[in-house]
Amino acid sequence: MTSPPPPLRGQVILITGAGSGIGAATALELQRRGALPVLVDCDAAGIAATAQALGGSVLCVTADITCAGDCEAAVAQALARHGRIDVVWANAGMASFGPLQYTDPQAFRRCIEVNVLGTFNTVRAALPAVLASRGYVAVSASLASFAHPPFMSAYAASKAAIEAMCNAWRIELAAHGVRVGVIHAAAVTTPLMTEGALHPSFILLQQATPAPLRAELSAAEAARMIVDGFARRARRIWVPGWVRAMYWLRSLLHTALAERELLRVAPEMEAHYLEGMAEVGPLASSLGPRELAGALARAKARPAAGDEPATAEPGPSAGC
């Protein structure tokens, strides 16, 4: 008979993507319940703002999760401060947008790198500490891990990959006393959703989705559900609860009948996308303003890295 999971009070929880959205809101909720969050993000200003909201001397680490060395350094700092890690939450992620024929390859590749390789780097770096504490691995996989919207193939593929990795890791780590949980969240009001709403094609995509499925939760509401799942060390965390039903009906989501409305709007979505691409270029059409600013900065800093030079006009930057 397995022992019940320990309470959250006093547990050290390393959170990537803690500079905004669900990560920041959940850090606040975790602290309210007595946990010790460690904030990791590539946006130094973002995690500084989260830390200010938390008060005290919460540890903040600026890191790019696509760099294994950055993840290892973040874990080292967490251990130096707290001596242990009980939970690692690979939450950081991004989205790219666009139809197969026109989406920018750089944007597609970056989405896979951040969401898939970034998750691997995060969990792999923290694993020795989590094994030592017989702790918990949590990963943000999204509703898109099994409901695959058009124009978001990179995002859907990356989230499906994350779910698959967690299913394997759950079995691998069980004998070591480590539990693995996958977070399947529907629409939550975050910068990712706010930036998506700037794109006419994304608006059409939302309108083609049944109304109950596109209703957005606040980040604070999502955080409470996630922390409840952490406290149980749950295998699956549904945000909100109805996502569980969608998960069990997943084989029906891509039948001809279920895709009928999306098939109807896809040509109009493509037309809007092409209009925007003609105005701002493929990279700006494929990324939101924050990711676009990051892509341009990376291209400027590493012009010989192998990527084609970015030519789009930058949007307002809000970090990574």
C-alpha positions in Angstrom: 0.0 0.0 0.0 1.6 3.3 -1.1 1.9 6.2 1.4 -0.2 9.3 0.7 1.6 12.2 -0.9 3.2 14.7 1.5 1.6 18.1 2.0 2.8 21.0 0.0 4.0 23.1 2.9 7.7 23.4 2.9 8.1 21.6 -0.5 10.5 23.2 -3.0 8.9 23.5 -6.4 10.9 24.6 -9.4 8.7 26.3 -12.0 9.7 27.1 -15.5 7.7 29.8 -17.3 7.2 31.5 -14.0 7.4 35.0 -15.4 3.8 35.3 -16.5 0.4 33.6 -17.0 -0.3 30.2 -15.4 3.3 29.9 -14.0 3.2 33.2 -12.2 -0.4 32.6 -10.9 0.5 29.1 -9.7 3.6 30.3 -7.9 1.4 32.7 -5.9 -1.0 29.9 -5.0 1.8 27.5 -4.1 3.3 30.1 -1.7 -0.1 30.7 -0.2 -0.3 27.0 0.6 3.2 27.1 2.2 5.4 25.8 -0.6 8.7 27.3 -1.6 8.6 28.2 -5.3 11.7 28.6 -7.4 11.0 30.9 -10.4 12.7 30.1 -13.7 12.1 32.1 -16.9 14.0 33.5 -19.8 12.4 36.9 -19.1 14.3 38.4 -16.2 11.8 41.3 -15.8 8.9 38.8 -15.8 10.2 36.7 -12.9 11.2 39.8 -11.0 7.6 40.9 -11.2 6.4 37.5 -10.0 8.9 37.6 -7.2 7.8 41.1 -6.1 4.2 39.8 -6.0 5.4 36.9 -3.8 7.4 39.1 -1.5 10.4 37.9 0.5 13.5 36.5 -1.0 12.1 34.0 -3.5 14.8 32.6 -5.8 14.7 33.8 -9.4 16.8 32.2 -12.1 16.9 33.6 -15.7 17.4 30.6 -18.1 16.7 29.5 -21.6 15.2 26.0 -21.3 16.4 25.1 -24.8 19.9 25.2 -23.3 20.6 22.1 -21.1 23.4 24.1 -19.3 20.9 26.8 -18.3 18.6 24.2 -16.8 21.4 22.5 -14.9 22.5 25.9 -13.5 18.9 26.7 -12.4 18.8 23.4 -10.6 22.1 24.0 -9.0 21.0 27.4 -7.7 17.8 25.8 -6.3 19.8 23.2 -4.4 22.3 25.7 -3.2 19.4 27.8 -1.7 17.1 25.1 -0.5 19.1 21.8 -0.4 16.3 19.9 -2.2 13.7 19.9 -5.0 10.4 18.1 -4.3 8.6 19.0 -7.5 9.9 20.1 -10.9 7.2 21.6 -13.1 8.1 22.0 -16.8 5.6 24.7 -17.6 7.4 27.0 -20.0 6.1 26.9 -23.6 5.3 28.8 -26.7 3.1 28.6 -29.8 3.7 29.1 -33.5 0.8 29.7 -35.9 0.3 29.2 -39.6 -0.7 26.7 -42.3 1.9 24.1 -43.5 2.5 25.8 -46.8 3.3 29.2 -45.4 4.3 29.0 -41.7 7.9 30.1 -41.1 10.2 27.1 -40.6 12.2 29.0 -37.9 9.0 29.5 -35.9 8.0 25.9 -36.3 11.4 24.6 -35.2 11.6 27.0 -32.2 8.2 25.8 -31.0 9.4 22.2 -31.0 12.7 23.1 -29.3 11.0 25.1 -26.5 8.1 22.8 -25.8 9.7 19.3 -26.3 13.4 19.7 -25.8 12.9 22.4 -23.2 10.7 20.0 -21.2 13.3 17.2 -21.5 16.1 19.6 -20.5 14.2 20.8 -17.4 13.1 17.4 -16.1 16.4 15.7 -16.9 18.4 18.4 -15.0 16.1 18.3 -11.9 15.7 14.5 -11.9 18.6 13.5 -9.6 17.2 15.9 -6.9 13.6 14.7 -7.5 14.7 11.1 -7.2 16.4 11.9 -3.9 13.3 13.5 -2.5 11.0 10.8 -4.0 9.2 13.7 -5.5 6.9 14.7 -8.4 7.4 15.6 -12.1 4.7 17.9 -13.6 4.5 18.9 -17.2 2.1 21.3 -19.0 0.7 19.4 -22.0 -2.5 21.3 -22.8 -5.8 20.2 -24.3 -3.9 20.5 -27.6 -2.1 17.3 -26.8 -5.1 15.4 -28.1 -7.3 18.1 -29.8 -5.2 19.3 -32.7 -6.4 22.7 -34.2 -5.5 23.7 -37.8 -2.8 26.3 -38.2 -1.2 25.2 -34.9 0.4 21.9 -36.0 3.7 22.7 -34.3 2.0 23.4 -31.0 -0.2 20.4 -31.2 2.7 18.1 -32.2 4.8 19.4 -29.3 2.1 18.9 -26.7 1.3 15.4 -28.0 5.0 14.6 -27.7 5.1 15.9 -24.1 2.2 13.7 -23.2 3.9 10.7 -24.8 7.1 11.4 -22.9 5.2 11.7 -19.6 3.4 8.4 -20.2 6.8 6.7 -20.6 8.4 8.5 -17.7 5.5 7.6 -15.4 6.3 3.9 -15.8 10.1 4.4 -15.7 10.1 6.4 -12.5 7.4 4.6 -10.5 9.8 2.1 -9.0 11.9 5.0 -7.8 9.0 6.5 -5.8 8.6 9.5 -8.2 5.2 10.3 -9.6 4.6 12.0 -13.0 1.6 14.3 -13.7 0.4 15.8 -17.0 -1.6 19.0 -17.0 -4.2 19.3 -19.7 -5.5 22.8 -19.7 -8.1 24.3 -22.0 -8.3 28.1 -22.7 -6.8 30.2 -19.9 -6.4 33.9 -20.0 -2.6 34.3 -20.5 -0.3 36.3 -22.7 -0.3 33.4 -25.2 -4.1 33.7 -25.6 -4.0 37.5 -25.6 -1.4 37.6 -28.4 -3.3 35.0 -30.3 -6.3 37.2 -30.4 -4.3 39.8 -32.3 -4.4 37.5 -35.4 -7.6 37.4 -37.5 -7.1 33.8 -38.3 -6.8 32.8 -34.7 -10.1 34.7 -34.0 -11.8 32.6 -36.7 -10.4 29.5 -35.2 -11.9 30.4 -31.8 -15.2 31.2 -33.4 -15.3 27.8 -35.1 -14.8 26.1 -31.7 -18.0 25.2 -29.7 -18.7 28.0 -27.2 -18.3 25.8 -24.1 -14.8 24.8 -25.2 -13.6 28.4 -25.9 -14.7 29.9 -22.5 -11.5 31.1 -20.8 -10.5 30.5 -17.2 -8.5 33.1 -15.3 -4.9 32.2 -14.5 -5.8 32.3 -10.8 -8.6 29.8 -11.3 -6.3 27.5 -13.3 -3.6 27.8 -10.6 -6.0 26.5 -7.9 -6.8 23.4 -9.9 -3.1 22.8 -10.7 -2.0 23.1 -7.1 -4.8 20.8 -6.0 -3.4 18.3 -8.5 0.1 18.9 -7.1 -1.1 18.2 -3.6 -2.5 14.8 -4.8 0.5 14.2 -7.1 -2.1 13.4 -9.7 -1.4 11.5 -12.9 -3.6 13.9 -14.8 -4.7 17.4 -13.9 -7.7 18.6 -15.8 -8.1 22.4 -16.2 -11.1 22.7 -16.0 -12.7 19.4 -15.0 -14.7 18.9 -18.2 -11.4 18.3 -20.1 -11.4 14.8 -18.6 -14.5 14.0 -20.7 -12.8 15.4 -23.8 -9.7 13.2 -23.1 -11.8 10.0 -22.9 -13.6 11.0 -26.2 -10.4 12.0 -28.0 -10.9 9.4 -30.7 -14.0 11.3 -31.8 -12.4 14.7 -32.0 -11.0 14.2 -35.5 -13.8 12.5 -37.2 -15.3 14.2 -40.3 -18.3 15.3 -38.3 -16.3 16.9 -35.5 -14.0 18.7 -38.0 -16.8 20.0 -40.2 -16.8 23.6 -38.9 -13.1 23.8 -39.0 -13.0 22.6 -42.6 -15.5 25.4 -43.4 -13.4 28.2 -41.9 -10.0 27.0 -42.9 -9.9 28.7 -46.4 -10.9 32.0 -44.8 -8.2 31.6 -42.1 -5.6 31.0 -44.8 -6.8 34.1 -46.7 -6.4 36.2 -43.6 -3.0 34.7 -42.9 -1.7 35.5 -46.4 -2.9 39.1 -46.1 -0.9 39.4 -42.9 2.1 37.7 -44.3 2.2 40.0 -47.2 2.2 43.0 -44.8 4.7 41.9 -42.1 6.4 38.7 -43.4 6.2 35.0 -42.6 8.1 35.2 -39.2 5.8 37.9 -37.8 2.8 36.0 -39.0 3.9 32.8 -37.4 4.9 34.2 -33.9 3.3 36.4 -31.3 4.9 39.7 -30.4 7.0 38.4 -27.5 8.4 35.4 -29.4 9.0 37.5 -32.4 11.1 39.9 -30.4 13.0 37.0 -29.0 13.6 35.5 -32.5 14.9 38.8 -33.8 17.2 39.2 -30.8 18.6 35.7 -31.3 19.1 36.3 -35.0 21.0 39.5 -34.2 23.1 38.0 -31.5 23.9 34.8 -33.4 23.9 35.6 -37.1 26.0 32.5 -37.9 23.8 30.1 -36.0 22.3 28.6 -39.2 18.9 30.3 -39.2 17.9 32.5 -42.1 18.1 36.2 -41.1 14.8 37.5 -39.7 13.3 40.3 -41.8 10.0 41.0 -40.0 9.4 44.2 -38.1 9.5 43.5 -34.3 6.4 43.8 -32.2 6.3 45.0 -28.6 8.4 42.7 -26.4 7.1 41.2 -23.2 9.9 38.6 -22.7 10.0 35.1 -24.0 
